[in-house]
Amino acid sequence: MTESDHEQLLYMLMEHKGSALISGYESELYNSLLKDWHKENKMNYSQAGSKKQEVLWMNFEPPEQLSIFDLVTEEDKAR
């Protein structure tokens, strides 16, 4: 993705009315545009096995223990 693509994605997500979670790596652009979002840093391993710090930006306050299954709606479960 180009810098412009990232900007366009972030502006669209900032207008999104539902929950949104973005996973990536530390970024001035993301930190700047998503400054009002909840941000968490997680240490993970890359596919090559090296340690990497992943960043999660959320437009909601997560529960204490964040699980992807907590984000599934009743409508999603019915599918």
N, C-alpha and C positions, 0 to 999 in steps of 0.2 A: 504494500500500500504506500502511496505517496503521502507526503505531509498534508497535502490538500485533501486527500481521501480521509485521513485521520480526523482532520478538522471537521469535514462534512459529517462523518459518523458521530462525532462528539456533539455537534450542534443538534443533530437529529435526536440523539439520545437525551439531550437536555430538555427537549420538548416532549419526550415520551411520557405518557401519563401513568404507565405501569412501572413495576419494579424492573430495575436494570442492574446488572453486575458485569463489570469488565475486568478481565484478567490480562495482565501484561507485565512489563518491566518499568522501572522508574522512568518517568518522562516529564520534562518541563511543560510540554504542551498539555498533557493530561492533567497534571497538577494544577496548571493555571486555569484551564477551562472547567475542571471538575472540583474546584476549590471548596465548594459547598457540599460535596458528596462525602460520605464516610469512606475512609481509606484504611486498609490493613496491609501490612507487609508479612509475607510468609516465606520461610526458607524451604525450598524444594530442590529436587535434583533434576538436572536436564537429561535429555535422552542419552547423552554421552556419559552420564554419571557424575558430572560436576555439580557442586552446589550453586544454586542461583536464588536470588531473592525475587520472588514474584510479588506483584502488587495487585490488590483487588480494590476497585473503586465501585461503590454502591450508592444508589440514590435513595437508600433507606437505611435505617439503623438495624443491623442484624441482631438476631437473638445471640445469647452468649455463645452457644455452639452452633456455628453456621453449617448447614447441610444443604446440598443441592435439592434434596427431597422436600425441604421446608418451603421451597419456592414453587412447588408444583401445585396448581390450582385444582379445584374439584372438577372443573371442565377438562383439564388435562388428564385426570385420573379416569374419566369416563371414556376416553378415546381408546 
